[in-house]
Amino acid sequence: MADDAQQPELDALWREVRERLRASVPESTFKLWLEPLAASGRRGETLYLSAPDGVRAWVERRYASLIREALGGIGGLREISFAAGGDSREGQGRVELNSSYTFERFVIGNGNRAAHAAALAVAEAPSEAYNPLFLHGPPGLGKTHLLVAIANYLEAHAPALEVRYATAETFTNEFVTALRASGAEEFKRRYRDIDMLLVDDVQFLEGKRQTEEEFFHTFNALYEGGSQLVLSADRLPRELSTLASRLRDRFEWGLTIAVEPPNLATRVTVLRRLIREAGVETERDVITELARRIDANVRQLHGALTRVLAHASLTAKPLSPDLVAEVVPKPLRAASSTPVEEIQQRVATAFGISRAELVGSTRAATPVRARQVAIFLTRELTDLSLPQIGRLYGGRDHSTVINSLRRIEAGLDEDEALIARVRELRVAIHNPTSEEA
């Protein structure tokens, strides 16, 4: 942890960063996710943050880039890392995991039953069942839950094993920081002298040649040493087109399993659990109506439920199917023939910019936001793959497309103006003559 002399300086620095963050997100988001963070230490250009259990994993996945931008080199700091249990120890401690991500709390359905069984088998017998285990599927379907559940299971049942969980982004950031600080050997020890490595979102390694090279050697060292590897990505290894072929090959050495979107019955079960945990009583028809309206992933399902409960509280309206329909309009789905050009033009017009600006390289706030919305709608309303979408938006790489999707998904959980704009664009795209009538 920071010593007594260093802590006041860190506290002052973090207060400045927090004010920047407060101005960048809705107040409710700041209060819930960012206000609980605290600066606990520093090493080189990295600031270590502590966070309560259940907050860290979510913040790291959704707001790490935003925090890094807000940090902006203050005090010579440019990177962040989350300390374990509030103790930075120069970032060498055991990662603080979300304790709610367990096998018992994972809702099993037809689309994820095989993935759950494989993850549990790996947890019960590391390096004996499937090595590596590679889970793939779109965001929000429970891949992170399963990876963390493995780590939590081993912490409870085999605490002597050295287990490390990291996102590919965290692995990359720590590697870059180690190179700058001439700490490559310590980095290797941290990731290679272990019994199990779980890495989330390995697609983020694409295009980062030095990090790919390091991860390749890390993979080899662990595999040859008999350690277990568990990896996740948003698509099959062979579809990670810009990743080195030797890494793609290794990812397929073990068992590769898809995690698919939940069916209606699974979504209903998830909602029942969420509603029970929220301490709310409601009728089955309310749950069923909401489950029918959100069929993308569990994360969006949770966000939609939060919006419905908040609206009911603020307006004093009873929970009902009509309220669900009011707050969560059922998304209109276009046929796969919906032209991307039409989506781009509609979005550009709605944001008051040209289509060239939308797909161009400008980093101005309005075109960037418009581009994110257009990418989100293209993903939703067409059958194009993520790499195909990236190519249609100025040749952007896969990680940029994923980042755009996540930012809009996050906004649709809490930003009423964005919710309304996306809804209007969906209608305009599906009914092109409605505005002209």
ZAMARGU-4260 file (C-alpha; in steps of 0.2 Angstrom, whole numbers, plus 5000, padded with zeros to 4 digits):
<rodrens>
0) 5000/5000/5000 | 5005/5018/4999 | 5016/5024/5014 | 5010/5038/5025 | 5020/5051/5016
5) 5014/5046/4999 | 4995/5044/5003 | 4990/5062/5004 | 4998/5065/4987 | 4988/5051/4980
10) 4972/5056/4988 | 4974/5074/4981 | 4978/5067/4964 | 4963/5055/4964 | 4951/5069/4969
15) 4956/5078/4953 | 4954/5063/4943 | 4937/5059/4951 | 4931/5077/4946 | 4935/5074/4928
20) 4926/5057/4929 | 4911/5065/4937 | 4910/5077/4922 | 4911/5063/4910 | 4897/5051/4915
25) 4879/5052/4922 | 4878/5056/4941 | 4870/5039/4944 | 4884/5030/4935 | 4897/5040/4945
30) 4889/5036/4962 | 4887/5018/4959 | 4903/5013/4950 | 4917/5026/4951 | 4914/5035/4968
35) 4919/5019/4978 | 4936/5019/4969 | 4951/5024/4979 | 4970/5027/4975 | 4980/5014/4985
40) 4998/5015/4977 | 5009/5019/4962 | 5023/5012/4953 | 5032/5020/4939 | 5018/5027/4927
45) 5004/5016/4935 | 4991/5021/4948 | 4984/5007/4958 | 4966/5008/4963 | 4956/4998/4976
50) 4938/4994/4974 | 4924/4985/4984 | 4920/4967/4980 | 4908/4967/4965 | 4913/4984/4958
55) 4931/4981/4952 | 4927/4968/4939 | 4913/4979/4931 | 4923/4995/4932 | 4939/4987/4924
60) 4929/4980/4910 | 4918/4995/4906 | 4927/5011/4913 | 4946/5007/4913 | 4948/5017/4897
65) 4938/5031/4903 | 4948/5032/4919 | 4965/5031/4909 | 4959/5046/4899 | 4954/5056/4915
70) 4971/5052/4922 | 4979/5060/4907 | 4997/5060/4914 | 4993/5069/4930 | 5008/5067/4941
75) 5017/5057/4928 | 5004/5043/4928 | 4997/5036/4913 | 4991/5018/4917 | 4980/5010/4930
80) 4979/4993/4938 | 4967/4987/4951 | 4975/4981/4967 | 4970/4965/4976 | 4960/4968/4992
85) 4965/4986/4992 | 4983/4982/4993 | 4994/4987/4978 | 5010/4978/4983 | 5017/4985/4967
90) 5003/4975/4958 | 5009/4958/4964 | 4994/4953/4975 | 4981/4940/4970 | 4967/4948/4959
95) 4951/4953/4969 | 4937/4943/4960 | 4919/4946/4960 | 4913/4934/4973 | 4895/4933/4966
100) 4902/4925/4950 | 4901/4907/4955 | 4895/4891/4947 | 4880/4890/4959 | 4874/4907/4953
105) 4876/4904/4934 | 4859/4901/4926 | 4861/4886/4915 | 4851/4885/4898 | 4853/4876/4882
110) 4865/4889/4875 | 4878/4888/4889 | 4876/4870/4897 | 4891/4863/4888 | 4902/4878/4893
115) 4896/4877/4911 | 4900/4859/4912 | 4918/4861/4904 | 4922/4876/4915 | 4917/4865/4931
120) 4927/4851/4925 | 4942/4862/4923 | 4939/4869/4940 | 4938/4852/4948 | 4953/4844/4939
125) 4965/4858/4932 | 4976/4852/4918 | 4967/4835/4917 | 4951/4839/4908 | 4953/4851/4894
130) 4969/4862/4891 | 4967/4875/4885 | 4948/4878/4887 | 4942/4891/4875 | 4925/4899/4877
135) 4918/4910/4863 | 4903/4920/4860 | 4896/4938/4859 | 4898/4950/4874 | 4886/4948/4889
140) 4883/4929/4888 | 4892/4924/4904 | 4910/4920/4898 | 4918/4931/4911 | 4906/4924/4924
145) 4913/4906/4920 | 4931/4911/4920 | 4929/4920/4937 | 4919/4905/4944 | 4934/4894/4940
150) 4945/4905/4950 | 4933/4907/4965 | 4930/4888/4965 | 4949/4885/4966 | 4952/4899/4979
155) 4939/4890/4990 | 4944/4872/4987 | 4962/4872/4982 | 4969/4888/4990 | 4987/4882/4988
160) 4986/4883/4969 | 4992/4900/4961 | 4978/4906/4950 | 4978/4922/4940 | 4964/4930/4931
165) 4966/4945/4919 | 4958/4953/4904 | 4969/4953/4888 | 4968/4972/4891 | 4976/4971/4908
170) 4989/4959/4902 | 4994/4971/4888 | 4994/4986/4900 | 5005/4977/4913 | 5017/4971/4899
175) 5019/4988/4892 | 5022/4995/4910 | 5034/4982/4913 | 5044/4986/4897 | 5044/5005/4902
180) 5050/5001/4920 | 5063/4987/4914 | 5053/4975/4924 | 5050/4962/4911 | 5057/4948/4922
185) 5045/4951/4936 | 5031/4952/4923 | 5036/4935/4917 | 5037/4928/4935 | 5019/4935/4938
190) 5011/4926/4923 | 5022/4911/4921 | 5026/4904/4939 | 5007/4899/4941 | 4996/4884/4941
195) 4982/4892/4931 | 4980/4907/4919 | 4963/4913/4914 | 4962/4927/4901 | 4946/4936/4896
200) 4943/4944/4879 | 4959/4938/4870 | 4953/4946/4854 | 4961/4962/4861 | 4978/4955/4858
205) 4975/4957/4839 | 4987/4970/4831 | 4998/4972/4847 | 5013/4962/4840 | 5024/4964/4855
210) 5010/4958/4867 | 5006/4944/4855 | 5024/4938/4856 | 5024/4939/4875 | 5008/4930/4876
215) 5014/4916/4864 | 5029/4913/4875 | 5018/4914/4891 | 5006/4901/4883 | 5020/4889/4879
220) 5029/4891/4896 | 5012/4887/4905 | 5007/4873/4893 | 5023/4864/4893 | 5024/4866/4912
225) 5008/4857/4914 | 4998/4873/4920 | 4980/4875/4915 | 4975/4889/4903 | 4957/4895/4901
230) 4953/4908/4887 | 4938/4918/4881 | 4935/4928/4865 | 4920/4935/4856 | 4923/4922/4841
235) 4931/4906/4836 | 4950/4906/4836 | 4951/4904/4818 | 4941/4920/4816 | 4954/4931/4825
240) 4960/4935/4808 | 4974/4948/4813 | 4981/4937/4827 | 4996/4927/4823 | 4992/4910/4816
245) 5003/4901/4829 | 4993/4908/4843 | 4976/4904/4834 | 4983/4886/4832 | 4987/4885/4850
250) 4970/4891/4856 | 4962/4876/4847 | 4974/4863/4855 | 4961/4859/4868 | 4942/4861/4869
255) 4933/4875/4860 | 4915/4879/4866 | 4902/4892/4861 | 4892/4902/4873 | 4876/4906/4864
260) 4862/4918/4868 | 4849/4913/4882 | 4833/4906/4876 | 4816/4913/4883 | 4816/4900/4897
265) 4833/4905/4903 | 4830/4923/4902 | 4814/4921/4913 | 4825/4912/4925 | 4838/4925/4925
270) 4825/4939/4928 | 4817/4929/4942 | 4834/4929/4951 | 4837/4947/4948 | 4820/4952/4954
275) 4821/4941/4970 | 4838/4949/4974 | 4831/4966/4971 | 4818/4962/4984 | 4804/4966/4972
280) 4788/4956/4970 | 4779/4955/4953 | 4768/4944/4942 | 4775/4931/4930 | 4768/4940/4915
285) 4779/4955/4919 | 4794/4944/4919 | 4789/4935/4903 | 4785/4951/4894 | 4802/4958/4898
290) 4811/4942/4893 | 4802/4943/4877 | 4808/4960/4873 | 4827/4958/4877 | 4834/4943/4868
295) 4852/4949/4865 | 4862/4945/4881 | 4860/4944/4900 | 4869/4961/4902 | 4856/4970/4892
300) 4843/4960/4901 | 4849/4966/4918 | 4850/4984/4911 | 4832/4983/4905 | 4826/4977/4922
305) 4835/4991/4931 | 4827/5004/4919 | 4809/4996/4922 | 4812/4996/4941 | 4818/5014/4941
310) 4804/5020/4930 | 4791/5012/4942 | 4799/5020/4957 | 4800/5037/4950 | 4783/5037/4942
315) 4774/5027/4956 | 4767/5016/4943 | 4764/4997/4946 | 4775/4984/4938 | 4765/4978/4923
320) 4767/4972/4905 | 4761/4989/4899 | 4775/4998/4909 | 4788/4986/4902 | 4782/4990/4884
325) 4783/5008/4888 | 4801/5008/4895 | 4808/4994/4884 | 4800/4995/4867 | 4803/4978/4858
330) 4817/4981/4846 | 4813/4980/4827 | 4824/4968/4818 | 4828/4971/4800 | 4832/4958/4787
335) 4850/4955/4784 | 4848/4964/4768 | 4847/4981/4777 | 4860/4991/4768 | 4874/4998/4779
340) 4874/5014/4768 | 4856/5017/4774 | 4861/5015/4792 | 4876/5026/4790 | 4866/5040/4781
345) 4852/5039/4794 | 4864/5041/4808 | 4874/5054/4800 | 4859/5065/4797 | 4852/5062/4815
350) 4869/5069/4822 | 4870/5083/4809 | 4886/5077/4801 | 4891/5070/4784 | 4892/5051/4780
355) 4911/5055/4776 | 4913/5061/4794 | 4904/5046/4801 | 4916/5034/4793 | 4932/5045/4793
360) 4946/5047/4805 | 4940/5063/4815 | 4940/5061/4834 | 4928/5075/4837 | 4915/5070/4850
365) 4900/5071/4839 | 4906/5060/4824 | 4914/5048/4837 | 4897/5046/4846 | 4888/5045/4829
370) 4900/5031/4823 | 4897/5021/4839 | 4878/5022/4837 | 4880/5017/4818 | 4891/5002/4822
375) 4879/4997/4836 | 4864/4997/4824 | 4874/4989/4810 | 4878/4975/4822 | 4860/4973/4827
380) 4851/4975/4810 | 4863/4965/4799 | 4871/4949/4799 | 4889/4956/4796 | 4903/4949/4806
385) 4913/4961/4817 | 4928/4962/4805 | 4916/4966/4791 | 4908/4980/4801 | 4926/4987/4805
390) 4930/4987/4786 | 4914/4997/4782 | 4918/5010/4795 | 4935/5016/4788 | 4944/5000/4790
395) 4944/5000/4809 | 4950/4985/4818 | 4940/4973/4828 | 4944/4980/4845 | 4937/4997/4840
400) 4921/4989/4834 | 4919/4980/4851 | 4923/4996/4861 | 4909/5005/4851 | 4897/4991/4855
405) 4901/4991/4873 | 4900/5010/4875 | 4882/5010/4867 | 4877/4995/4877 | 4882/5004/4893
410) 4873/5020/4887 | 4857/5010/4884 | 4857/5005/4902 | 4856/5023/4909 | 4856/5037/4896
415) 4838/5041/4892 | 4843/5053/4877 | 4853/5039/4869 | 4839/5026/4872 | 4827/5038/4863
420) 4839/5042/4849 | 4842/5024/4845 | 4824/5019/4846 | 4820/5033/4833 | 4834/5028/4822
425) 4827/5010/4822 | 4810/5016/4817 | 4817/5027/4803 | 4827/5013/4796 | 4813/5001/4796
430) 4800/5014/4790 | 4810/5025/4778 | 4794/5033/4771 | 4787/5037/4789 | 4796/5054/4790
435) 4791/5059/4772 | 4772/5055/4775
</rodrens>
